[in-house]
Amino acid sequence: MRKVVGYFILICFVSGCSSVSVKPAEEEYDSFYDEEHEQDPWEDFNRTMFTFNEVLDRYLLKPVAQGYRWVTPTFVDDGVTNFFSNLQEPLVIVNDILQGKFLQAGQDTLRFLINSTVGIYGLFDVASKVDLPAHNEDFGQTLGYWGVPSGPFVMLPFWGPTTVRDGFTIIPDGYLNLVQEFNPDLDRTLMAATDFVDARADIIPLEAVASGDRYIFLREIYLQTREYDVKDGEVEDTFGDDD
């Protein structure tokens, strides 16, 4: 879940803090919207699921996240965020190896060991302070790295934005999140719920960035961010230099 809501955190980076509803250059207009339909052929269904998720968020998830922000001191919130991010490091390390990024795998392994020990189970991000930054890798990115196309965009109920390719990796991604190691089932469920609420609370200050058609905004942010992740930042600006 943290990965899903985390895409909102990349809004400012991917979109330059501007709305993606800006039209492309006139000569690229037709090809842009042909490509848009190809990426989102199930738009009617997706918009229905988006509306469902928006209602769920408005009346349940966001109020809970707002309450969490109100009662949680900043240093505690930071510690919780660091803790759950650290639990995802094994997923990152495995996909580093599957993509042949052996140096990065070694760095991420060292990062995990440092934060799990010196950082007290990941509550403190000590590794970043010694020049071991966090990386983002998952099975969807690994498939994309080896040339598997993303397929159409899909909006899943409860889960949120994904693609056909990334949708098939949701379960294996979850198995490598160390939240799954908590027992009994109640503890694991509470930990997963805390992870989601903390991640949802972290993006509340960024919601004002979204403008225009929120569905299109989220779809474009997701697709652009996934392309950026798969290609390790080597992507072209599809909106032109002026935009």
N, C-alpha and C positions, 0 to 999 in steps of 0.2 A: 504493500500500500504506500509506503514512503516514497517509492520511485514514482508512482502515479502522481501524487500531489506535488512531488518535487519538480515536475516539469513547469509548474507555475513559477518556481523560483528562478528559472532560466529566462523568464519573459524579458527582463531588461537587457540581458546579454544578447539574446537572439534577435529581438525586435528593436533594439536601441531605444527602448522606452517609448515606442510609437505604436499606433494601431496597425495591425496587418491588413486592415480593410482598405488601405491605400491601393488604388488601382495601379497596375504596371504601366509601362510606357505604351502609347497607343498602338504602335506597330506589333507589340507582343500580346495585345489584348485577347485576340481570338485563340491563339495557341495556349495562353494561360488558362482560359476557362475550359478548353478541351482537356487539358491535363488535370484540371480540378475535378471534372466529372469522372475521369479515369481513376483518380485517387479515391473518390467518394461516390461510387455508384449506388450505394445503399443509403443515400442521404435522408430520405424520408424516415426510414427505420431509425437511423442514427439520431435524428433530431428528436424523435419520440423518446428514445432512451436518455438523451441529454436533458430533456425537460423533466423526466422522472428523477434523474440524479440531482438536478437543480432544486427541485421541490424537497427531496430528501435532505439535501445539504442546508437549504434555507431554514427548515423547521426542526432539524435534529442535529446534524453534524456541526454546522457553524455555531449555533448557540452553545453546544458543549465545548467547542474549541475556544470560544470567547470566554467562557467561565474558567477554563483551564489557564488562559493567559492572565486572567484577572487575579487568580489565587496563587499563581506560580511565580516566584522571584526569577529574575532574568538568569542568574547564575545556575539555578536549578534547571530551568528550561534548557539552557545550553548543555548542561550535563546529560540530561535525558536525550537530547538530540544526538550528542556524541556517542552515547551508549548504544543506541539503536543503529547508528551508522556503522559502528564497529562490528556489530553482529552480522552485517552484510559483507564484511571483508572476505570471508571464504568464497562467496559467490564471485567476487571480483577476481580473486586469485586464480580460481579454476578457469575462468574465461580468459584471463591473461594468458594462461598456458595454452588453451585451445586455439588462441589466435596467434600463437608463436611469439608473444611478447614476453620473453623469458626474463629480460632485465627488469621490466615493470613488475612481473610476478614476484621477483625477488624483493623489490622495493616494497610492494604491497604486503608481502609476508612479514618483512621486518616491521612495517608500519603496524600491522595487526599485533605482533608480539609486543612491541613497545607500548602501544595504547592499552593492551590487555593486562600489562603488568605495571609499568611505571604510571600509566594513565588510569590505574584502578578500574579494571574491567571496561575501559573505554570511556569513562566519565569525563576524562580530560584528554584533549587531542594533543598529546605531547609530540607525536610524530611530525605533525605539521610544523612545529617549532624547530625541528632539526632537519628541515628540508626534505620531508617525505610526504608530499601532498597526496590527498585522496584522489582516486580514479574511479570512473564509473564504467563498469563492464557487466554484461549479463548475457544470457544465452541468445536473446534476440539480436544483440549486437554481433555476437559471434557468427550467427547464421548470415547476417548482412555482410560481415567482414569477408566471408567465403563466397559471396555472390548470390545468396538467396534473396530474391526481391521481397519487398515489404508486403506486397499485395494491397488490397483495398483497405481503407480506413474503416474501423469499427468502433462504435460507442457501446460499451457493455454496461448493463445495469449494475449498480453498486460499484463496479470496478472503475469504469471511466474509459478514457481514450486508449486505443491500441490499434494494431493492424492484424491482418490474418497471420503473418509471420510471428509477430510478437505475442499474439494471443496463444499460440501453441507452446510458448515458453513460460507462461505464467506459473504452471505447476512445478516444473523443474527449478525455476528461479526460487520459488517458495521453499523447496526442500533444502536449499543451501543457505537459507537464512537461519541463523542459530536460534532465533526465537522458537523454532520447531523443537529445540532440545529441552525446552522447559517442561517439567512434569509436576503435578498431574495436568490433565487437560484444562482445568480451570485456570491454573497459573499461565499456561500458554495462551489461552484466550485473553486473559487480562493484559498480558504483555503485548500481544498483537493490537489490542484495542488502544492501549496507551501509546504505542508507536504511531498509530494512525492519528489519534487526537493531537499528539505533539506535532506531527508533520502538518496537519491541517491548521493548527494554530500558527505555525511559522509563516504561512503564506497570507494570513489575513492582511498585513500591511501592504501587500503587493496587489491586492484585488483592484485597486483604483486604476491600475495600468490598463486593464481590459476595457475596451470601448467598442462601439458599433455592435455588430452581430457577434454575441459571445460564443455561439457555436463555431462559427468560422474562425474566430480568434483562437479558441482552444485547439481546433483541428490543425490550423497552420502552425501554431507553436509546437504541438506534439510532433507533427511530421518533420518540421525543420530541425527540431532538437534531436530527433532520432537519426536523421541524416547526418547531423553534426557529430553525434556520438559514434555512429558506425564508421564514418570516414575520418575520425580523430581530428575534426576541425577543418579538414581540407574540402570545403564546399564553396560553391559559387554563389554570388549574390544574384538571386533570381528576380529581384525587384528593381534593379538598375541602380546606377551610381547616385542619381539625384534622390531617390527614395531612401 
